[in-house]
Amino acid sequence: MKPIVSIIIPCYNQANYLPFSLTSVLEQTYSNWECIIVNDGATDNTQQVAKEWCAKDTRFVYVEKQNGGLSSARNTGINRAKGDYIQFLDADDILVPTKLSDSLDLVQDNEAIVVSNFASFEDESGEKLLPPYCQLSQELLNFKSILNQWDVTFTIPIHCGFFPKSLFETIRFNETLKAKEDWLFWIQIAQKNIPFKYLNATL
């Protein structure tokens, strides 16, 4: 049976971007996914947009909670996830259509954390991409580098990661931190005895 990938999208007052993010999920070449949209107490029309997409495709799941911040929203998604793998995606970001399939191909039935490359949009038109603000490589994907070189040599955008769900039996995002919660998350991930695999593709 094909593994299920749980895509977790926290959303706080980003309803204007959300359709682009959800379209990128819908266009994935790998189809066995669920997408958990976590409304983190938004005051815009996030609920309306999310529910419209849930009506289009039952693989979209809507969750509503009181505002608690990004870490809290991601943790809510993790708690609801039914998949074998976790893919995080913020409401103002997109995945290329092969993000899930390329990541699964690299895992190849072995437990691993796949980290792919990324790009940024120059502006809200989305017409021009900027190169990555740091250079990722296989050599950087280890506990020592993440601990000592984070924000000096590199960071890893959370969307670049593709994680086995088993990691989250003991790991959650720290909801008390106002900054660097992603750094602490990657430190915890790197302490697990699971190999990293770098995928040098802008996904």
N, C-alpha and C positions, 0 to 999 in steps of 0.2 A: 504494500500500500504506500502511496506517495505521502511523504511527511507534510504536515500542516505548518505553514508559517503564519505566526501572529504578528501583524503590523500594528504598532501602537502609536496613535496620533493624539497628543495632548493639544487642546485648542482653547486659548483664552483671547477673546476679542480679535480673532483672525479669520472671521467668516469670509472676508473678501478674498483671501488666498486659498481657503479650504477646498474649493472645487478643483483647483489646479493640482493640489496635493492628492486628492482622491482620484482624479482622472489618471494620475501617474500610477496609482495602485491598480485601478481597473484595467490598465493597458499592460500589465505584467504578462510576459509570455508564460510564466508558471502560474497555474490557475488554482492550486489547492492552498488558498490562504483565507484568513479571516482578518478583517481590519477593524480595530477597536478605536472608535473616536471618543475621546474623553473630554467632555465639556467641563472645564475647570471653573465653573461659576461665571461664565461669560455674560456680559451685559449687552452684547450685540445679537445678531440673528444666527448665531452658531447653531442653536437647536433646530431652527427651521431648515438650514442648509443640510445639516447632518441627517435629519430625518428624511429629507427628500432623497438622499443618496441611499439610505437604508431601504427605502421603498423600491428603489431601482434594482437593488441587488442584495440578497439576504446575507451575503458574506460580510457586509458592513454591519457593525454592531455599535449602537449608541449607548454611552454611559454618561450620566450627569452627576456632578458632585459639587459641593461647596468649594469656593476658591481656596486652594491650599498651596498653589505654586507648582512649578514645572515638575519638581521631583515627586510631589504628591500625586500629580496626574499620571506620571509614568508608572509609579508604583501601583496605582489603581488599575492601569492597563495590564501590568504584569499579573496582578492577582486574578484578573478575569481571563487571561490568555489560556487557550486550550491547545495551542500549537506545540510542535516539537522544536521549533526555532522561533527566535524573537528578532524582529526588525523594528527599530525605532525610526519615526519620521515626524518631524515637526510640521505644523500646519502651513508654514510658509516655505517649505522645501519640497522637492520632487525627486522621485526615483526614475532612472531610465528603465525602459521596458524589460531589460534582461537582468536587473539587479538580483532578483530572487533566484532565477535559474542559474546565473553565473556563480552565485555564492554556493548554491547547493551542489553544483558540479565540482567545486573545489573541495567541499567537505567529503564527498565520495564515501558515505557511510561511516566515516571516522569522525569522532567528536573533535571539533576545532572551532576556533573563532576566526572568521574571515573579516579582513579589513580591506576595503576597496578605496580607491582614490576619489577625489571630489573636485568640484569647481563652484564658483560663485557667480551670481548674476550681477552685471554691472549696475543695473537699475531695475525698476519695477516692470519695465516693458518685457524683460526676459529675452531680449533679442541678442544680447551679446554676453558671452561667458568670460569670466576672468580666470586666470590660472590659479591653482591652489596657493594659499598664503604660506604654506609650508610644504616641505618635501617629505612625504612618507616613504618608508622602505621596510623591508623585512627585518633589517638589522635593528630598527628602533622598537620593534614590537616585542618587548620583554619588560619584566618588572623593573630592572635597574634603570633602563632608559626612561620609562614612564615616570618613575619616582623622581629622578634627578634632572631630566631634560625637558619636562613639561613646561610650556610657555617660554622656554629658552630656545630650544631647537624646533619643537613641534607641539601640536596638540592633535587629537583625533576627534573630529566631529562625530557625535554619537550615531549619526545616520550612516556613517561608513561601516559600522560594525554589523555583523550578522552572527547571532549568538545561539548556542544550544540552550533550550529552555531549562535544562538540568542545572545550569549555573545559578539560576534564580531560586533554588531551594534555600539558599542561605544569603543571597545578596539582594539588597534594595538600594535605591537612591536615598541619601541622607536628607530628610526633609527639614532639618534644623539649619542647614547651611544656606547662606544667602549668595555664596559664590564658591566656585571650585568643586561643586558637587559632582561634576562630570569627571574631574581629576581623581577624586576619591573613588568613584565608581570604577574607573579603569585600573586603579591600583588594586582594588579588590579582585577584579577580573584577572589581572596578571598574576596574582598570588595563587590562582588555581592551577593545577597541573594539567592544563589543556593547551595544546600548541596554537600559536597564531599562524595564519596563512595570509600573506599580503597579495592582493589582487590589483595589479597596476592598471586599472581601467577606471575611467571617470563614470561612476555609476550613481 
